[in-house]
Amino acid sequence: MTPSDEYWPSAARRGIDASENDAPVEYLPPRHAAGGTYGAPRRAITDAGESVATSTRPDRRFRNTVLRTIAGTIVPGLGLIRTRANRLGIAIIAVLVVATIALFLFIRSNPGMVVGSALQADWMFRIGVAVMIAGLAWVAVIVGTYLVSRPRQLTQRQRVVGSVLVGVLSLLVSAPMAVASSYSFQTANVSGGVFQSQDDARSKTRPTLDKRDPWADKPRVNVLLLGGDSGEGREEELGVRTDTIMVASIDTANGDTLIVQLPRNLQHPIFPPESELAQLYPYGFDDGGGYSFLNAVWHDVPTMHPELFADTDYAGADALKAAIEGSTGLPIDYFALVNIDGLISLVDAMGGVRLNVNFPIAIGGSDEGWDCGRDGWIPEGPDQLLDGYQAMWYARSRCNSPGGDFGRMQRQSCLVDAVIDQADPAVMVTRYEAIAKAAGNMVSTDIPQEHLSAIVELALRVQDAGHVSRLAFVHGENGFYSDWPDFELMQQQIQSAIDSMAEQPQDDPAPEPQPTDEPAPGEEPPADQAPDDPGIGVPTAGPEDVSDACAYRHEEPNENVPIPATVPVYTPPATEPEG
């Protein structure tokens, strides 16, 4: 018996036509070092000198290659184990495991630094590049696993299947990595637009922090929080009007925070003593028109005295920060302005927002004329889906609001809370570019890139351990009058509230600080109110959950503004309380 007879079956058992292929057979021993893990297939040599495959083992080897390629896609390097690239596979898996553990431990031990870095443009750009490189490396591992583990001899069908398999797996990996990289670059662009570098944006009032211990010499950080409106329907010459004004005064040691709320129509705010603005306005801000409201300082003061703001890129903010400091006694470190126009773009990008409408809200018009509701109405009813335009008037309308400015401020808080609560992650991903653009147009601040990590760590401290209290100054309550403010009394009440929080044990809830009942000294304030001040008689609000404040309850609108009969009237179901 010849070697061929010993190792090869007959032509009939091999499935080869004996008339054409009764030829000497060449035996090729296995070669594990070449190609895949199983060696070259056995082949027969015909009379014509052609090599013909005579074994079904290539199909088995190809199935093994498919499994290895899929495994190498799920866990990079796994498909290379027990191949000629075994050491490389082990090295890839080891690097992946070590990097994952190190990243997890770093994020867990430094959450503030991680979030702060994620908000910095340069870091987000680096993350985008790193994600792109990681995606390319992942695809290279997939291709490499297939090439190393495949048999040396493949049929045409196997070549097509292998190419399609590698292409599909590479697409499944590269597509999400490309999206993540694109989002990182987009975030870097938005972050760079909102948070300027301190070397690129000048400010007269921003503090300088020590990199090693940012808050070492600052027992409190005071952040001015503003809601502004400069969109359609506003008189162009009025510019930005900061209709929502709050100061968050934060204890840097324990995170205790006092929120000081000031009415937009506080008249004649004063500036810090010995400042240039105090010399220009010794009796408080005066716009020459009689009202001189606090919300006009942002636009009017830099317009009237541009020479004082030539060395800052935040003229309006620096002017208002000075007015707040003079009036409250709190030196303001940073500001953050949320513009209603950007918020509306965000609502449209989200596909709308659901809000409770407690009374028919007028669209367009003013409370000084007879055109209230000239552009339509938002009907009353719970859980209404509003688009961006309707949401804008939900937050802006005042002409038929039962609570005047106080009611409008409450609706603005409800809108912001609803946007946060209803941000669907799936929608955020699919519409990320539009949402990021809207967010970039929505917020402006003088917090620089270099301070972000410290600010985030402070915010986490407030969230984790701090007590938050509110002190609201409402016209006619506890000695405060917006048209005749006693700034000395205001400063005393603010300091008293801060002192009471410092004396409060950390494990007990902080009481709601209230202004004292001491009447304002001096001349009795006039009984009448400026035409643009509807806040008379509104009590100072105690602590109230935003969700409760924004729940549906029927309110009677301003009785002086008739509601057209064409506006739908909401009728609550029999099982629903009418409020």
Rosetta blueprint (number, residue, H / E / L):
1 M L
2 T L
3 P H
4 S H
5 D H
6 E H
7 Y H
8 W L
9 P L
10 S L
11 A H
12 A H
13 R H
14 R H
15 G L
16 I L
17 D L
18 A H
19 S H
20 E H
21 N H
22 D L
23 A L
24 P L
25 V E
26 E E
27 Y L
28 L L
29 P L
30 P L
31 R L
32 H L
33 A L
34 A L
35 G L
36 G L
37 T L
38 Y L
39 G L
40 A L
41 P L
42 R L
43 R E
44 A E
45 I E
46 T L
47 D L
48 A L
49 G L
50 E L
51 S E
52 V E
53 A E
54 T L
55 S L
56 T L
57 R H
58 P H
59 D H
60 R H
61 R H
62 F H
63 R H
64 N H
65 T H
66 V H
67 L H
68 R H
69 T H
70 I H
71 A H
72 G H
73 T H
74 I H
75 V L
76 P L
77 G L
78 L H
79 G H
80 L H
81 I L
82 R L
83 T L
84 R L
85 A L
86 N H
87 R H
88 L H
89 G H
90 I H
91 A H
92 I H
93 I H
94 A H
95 V H
96 L H
97 V H
98 V H
99 A H
100 T H
101 I H
102 A H
103 L H
104 F H
105 L H
106 F H
107 I H
108 R H
109 S H
110 N L
111 P H
112 G H
113 M H
114 V H
115 V H
116 G H
117 S H
118 A H
119 L L
120 Q L
121 A H
122 D H
123 W H
124 M H
125 F H
126 R H
127 I H
128 G H
129 V H
130 A H
131 V H
132 M H
133 I H
134 A H
135 G H
136 L H
137 A H
138 W H
139 V H
140 A H
141 V H
142 I H
143 V H
144 G H
145 T H
146 Y H
147 L H
148 V H
149 S H
150 R L
151 P L
152 R L
153 Q L
154 L L
155 T L
156 Q H
157 R H
158 Q H
159 R H
160 V H
161 V H
162 G H
163 S H
164 V H
165 L H
166 V H
167 G H
168 V H
169 L H
170 S H
171 L H
172 L H
173 V H
174 S H
175 A H
176 P H
177 M H
178 A H
179 V H
180 A H
181 S H
182 S H
183 Y H
184 S H
185 F H
186 Q H
187 T H
188 A H
189 N H
190 V H
191 S H
192 G H
193 G H
194 V H
195 F L
196 Q L
197 S L
198 Q L
199 D L
200 D L
201 A L
202 R L
203 S L
204 K L
205 T L
206 R L
207 P L
208 T L
209 L L
210 D L
211 K L
212 R L
213 D L
214 P L
215 W L
216 A L
217 D L
218 K L
219 P L
220 R E
221 V E
222 N E
223 V E
224 L E
225 L E
226 L E
227 G E
228 G E
229 D E
230 S L
231 G L
232 E L
233 G L
234 R L
235 E L
236 E H
237 E H
238 L H
239 G L
240 V L
241 R E
242 T E
243 D E
244 T E
245 I E
246 M E
247 V E
248 A E
249 S E
250 I E
251 D E
252 T L
253 A L
254 N L
255 G L
256 D L
257 T E
258 L E
259 I E
260 V E
261 Q E
262 L E
263 P L
264 R L
265 N L
266 L L
267 Q E
268 H L
269 P L
270 I L
271 F L
272 P L
273 P L
274 E L
275 S L
276 E H
277 L H
278 A H
279 Q H
280 L H
281 Y L
282 P L
283 Y L
284 G L
285 F L
286 D L
287 D L
288 G L
289 G L
290 G L
291 Y L
292 S L
293 F E
294 L H
295 N H
296 A H
297 V H
298 W H
299 H H
300 D H
301 V H
302 P H
303 T H
304 M H
305 H L
306 P H
307 E H
308 L H
309 F H
310 A L
311 D L
312 T L
313 D L
314 Y L
315 A H
316 G H
317 A H
318 D H
319 A H
320 L H
321 K H
322 A H
323 A H
324 I H
325 E H
326 G H
327 S H
328 T H
329 G L
330 L L
331 P L
332 I L
333 D L
334 Y E
335 F E
336 A E
337 L E
338 V E
339 N E
340 I H
341 D H
342 G H
343 L H
344 I H
345 S H
346 L H
347 V H
348 D H
349 A H
350 M H
351 G L
352 G L
353 V E
354 R E
355 L E
356 N E
357 V E
358 N L
359 F L
360 P L
361 I E
362 A E
363 I L
364 G L
365 G L
366 S L
367 D L
368 E L
369 G L
370 W L
371 D L
372 C L
373 G L
374 R L
375 D L
376 G L
377 W E
378 I E
379 P L
380 E L
381 G E
382 P E
383 D E
384 Q E
385 L E
386 L E
387 D L
388 G H
389 Y H
390 Q H
391 A H
392 M H
393 W H
394 Y H
395 A H
396 R H
397 S L
398 R L
399 C L
400 N L
401 S L
402 P L
403 G L
404 G H
405 D H
406 F H
407 G H
408 R H
409 M H
410 Q H
411 R H
412 Q H
413 S H
414 C H
415 L H
416 V H
417 D H
418 A H
419 V H
420 I H
421 D H
422 Q L
423 A L
424 D L
425 P H
426 A H
427 V H
428 M H
429 V H
430 T H
431 R L
432 Y H
433 E H
434 A H
435 I H
436 A H
437 K H
438 A H
439 A H
440 G H
441 N H
442 M H
443 V E
444 S E
445 T E
446 D L
447 I L
448 P L
449 Q H
450 E H
451 H H
452 L H
453 S H
454 A H
455 I H
456 V H
457 E H
458 L H
459 A H
460 L H
461 R H
462 V H
463 Q H
464 D H
465 A H
466 G L
467 H L
468 V E
469 S E
470 R E
471 L E
472 A E
473 F L
474 V L
475 H L
476 G L
477 E E
478 N L
479 G L
480 F E
481 Y L
482 S L
483 D L
484 W L
485 P L
486 D L
487 F H
488 E H
489 L H
490 M H
491 Q H
492 Q H
493 Q H
494 I H
495 Q H
496 S H
497 A H
498 I H
499 D H
500 S H
501 M H
502 A H
503 E H
504 Q L
505 P L
506 Q L
507 D L
508 D L
509 P L
510 A L
511 P L
512 E L
513 P L
514 Q L
515 P L
516 T L
517 D L
518 E L
519 P L
520 A L
521 P L
522 G L
523 E L
524 E L
525 P L
526 P L
527 A L
528 D L
529 Q L
530 A L
531 P L
532 D L
533 D L
534 P L
535 G L
536 I L
537 G L
538 V L
539 P L
540 T L
541 A L
542 G L
543 P L
544 E L
545 D L
546 V H
547 S H
548 D H
549 A H
550 C L
551 A L
552 Y L
553 R L
554 H L
555 E L
556 E L
557 P L
558 N L
559 E L
560 N L
561 V L
562 P L
563 I L
564 P L
565 A L
566 T L
567 V L
568 P L
569 V L
570 Y L
571 T L
572 P L
573 P L
574 A L
575 T L
576 E L
577 P L
578 E L
579 G L
